[in-house]
Amino acid sequence: MPIDYSKFDKIVDSDDEDEPPTKLDFRDFFPSSAREMDEDEEEPESPRIALARSAGLTSTEKATGTKNTAADVSMLPPASLERFNELSDGSADLVQGEDTLELISVTKATLQSSLSDIQDDATGAISILFPFARALKKGLSETPKPVAFAKEQAPELVGELIRSADAMARVEADLAVELCEVLKLMTVKCKPQEVYTFLLEALCRRELSMSLRPAGIRYLQRVLLSMEEPKRNVFLSACFPSLLKRCLAEQIPADVLPDYLEALRSLAVAVLPRQEDIDQAAEEQMPAPFMTQSMVSAFLFKILAKALPTAYPIIGLTTDSQDDPVQGGPSNPEQKEAPFPSTSSQRRVIARHPSSGLSEKTITALCYLARDAAAAAPRGLLTLLEEMDTADPTGDGGGDLELSPLALASFVVLLELPGCWDKLHPQVLPIMLSPARRLNILMRACYILASQTTEASPQVVSIGEQDEGEEGAGAPSRLTPQWRLRAFLLLVTSGLGTIRIAIDQNSEFPRSLSGLHCRWQPVRTFRSMLEALASEPDIDRSARGSLFRSISEAMRSFDWKPRFQLYLEIIQKCRVDSIIGAVVTLFKDDWWRRVQALQPNEQKQEVNEELERLIDILKATLSGDVQIVDGMDTLTAALNILRLVSLAKCPAALPLRTALRGGSAGRLDLEKLLNGVSQQIDFELRLLDSPESDRTGESLAELALEAMANQQGGAGPRGQHGDIQAIKRERITMVAHLVARVREVFTPSET
């Protein structure tokens, strides 16, 4: 076909500068019919718009090629519950143009309104719910197949059906039976995945009240069991995490909690693969049954970790010698506390519980859940507990459906509670288990619990009474899980006694901090517990001292050589001054007792060994970046050891003093260490005397001193500032006096 060059006549050469170029008209490239189209004429509709328009036409409109006017649309049946009932029972068909979403929304609103007014107008609610239930029942029962509208739309109303059945159970039993029949038909006639989706949404979005959650979870179990097993396993991987994150993160009333735990336990156990399927999968090396088994076990264990603080709440620790009522404590003195046996002649450490007390029914439900969690685990309970992961004690185990260290530690806590052993049987530790292996489990659990912080463990809801000033009648008060307190109770109730038995039965146990007989890493465990003891606010003063003596007793159960290594590593790795000072004092007491018994003429090697240990402690405490105000406890404890050696008259004291004066053969330059402390004293004193504008910031110790000054009632900001400065100066001066007394004895010039 020849090219018509006339179309390009209006295009001007770009090199022609004599005449301005004419504007290009793109209509020249279209057919002549398009060029001749009037400017006011509408453009033809696109195929997409034409298809959408055709889909919205009725059969009559398609035949005529026209669409109804606004007057025709207004003649559509109004969206109402009555219209929903007509469509559900099959007595009417869905008219073209009806908005199904609007119809469902109106139906939901009508049902919710009738349920909210049921106490004032039960008759009105019954008159609304009876036709609704019968229409759905008739539509789902139709043979050979149910009414399409009822089958497709009933799952969306599963939350309202459960609420209605529960409300009618107390008002009209026959109607409640009708509603329950509808729910049963839905699991058979409707698509299970659709019912599952809307039911889980109702559970997670608070469409069901807390008292109805157990019923909703039981119905969820029925829906999941109606699925084929391969498809069900796919849904479980999303169902379990949703229940953990949403349904267990809200306020659970005390009277609902046992039923709640039982419903969750029943759901998990019901979807477990059969034992014959597991055996067959093991032979054929198929992983699916084992994955489901692992998911179920981890799900139940994590429920245990979430529910234990609520089922067995603790608000603090005290001792049995305190008879004064405790704020927030129980009002009945005869049942106010669960006693924990003392480790020696010291006072017993006891837990303070909320005033509502403890529920035996809740503890029983929790024990049954924990028992099934252990029974469902692919590995045996003893293996799980002996190999609790202590590398990441605050982790979630690697995922939502992985076994976390905290979940296993929670099982150990529950196992040691009075009366729980029988309920957990047979998922308990063997009676003939050696004390060393039992101690490994207990101390691993103590470390994991003591490592938990408020940030790592979110707040849980107490089942106790409402605190004063809290908004909302009947709203439970929020408490932290108090995992650290549970670690201390586990140590004093079970750990110390097991340590004594292990020492009596196995002489190898106290000789090493590692190995087959000591797999729980004592350095890390005791350091974590001491740091928790120093920072936990909900421990009374008497209980804090008793707990420190209990931890000290546990550390002193080791022989002297590993015990010294334990002290030294805690001193080197800990960053809490009060803890370092306390451990240095423990070392001083134990070390000096041995030094006093030494005879230098007969035990020169032993004297040298104790000298080396003293040098290691002095280097760990007096060298490096020394701070006076921030490290006063550490410095005071270390200088007191030197002062003790300088004043002692026992036979071994003289060679120790001589060695320290002479520089200990290059191992320790005491004069240099004391000079470093003196220089830091001078620096901090100058810092106190300098203008406030020259100071660069406040340390933790300075903030603590400010809090002390505030408690002492300083008058105004200037008065408080003066008190803080006075306290700092007093602390620095006390350390300076100790340094001066030590330098009087340990100077190179003395003979």
Beta strands, then each sheet from edge to edge (+ up, - down):
strand 1: 316-319
strand 2: 337-339
strand 3: 349-352
strand 4: 460-461
strand 5: 478-479
sheet 1: 1+ 3- 2+
sheet 2: 4+ 5-
end
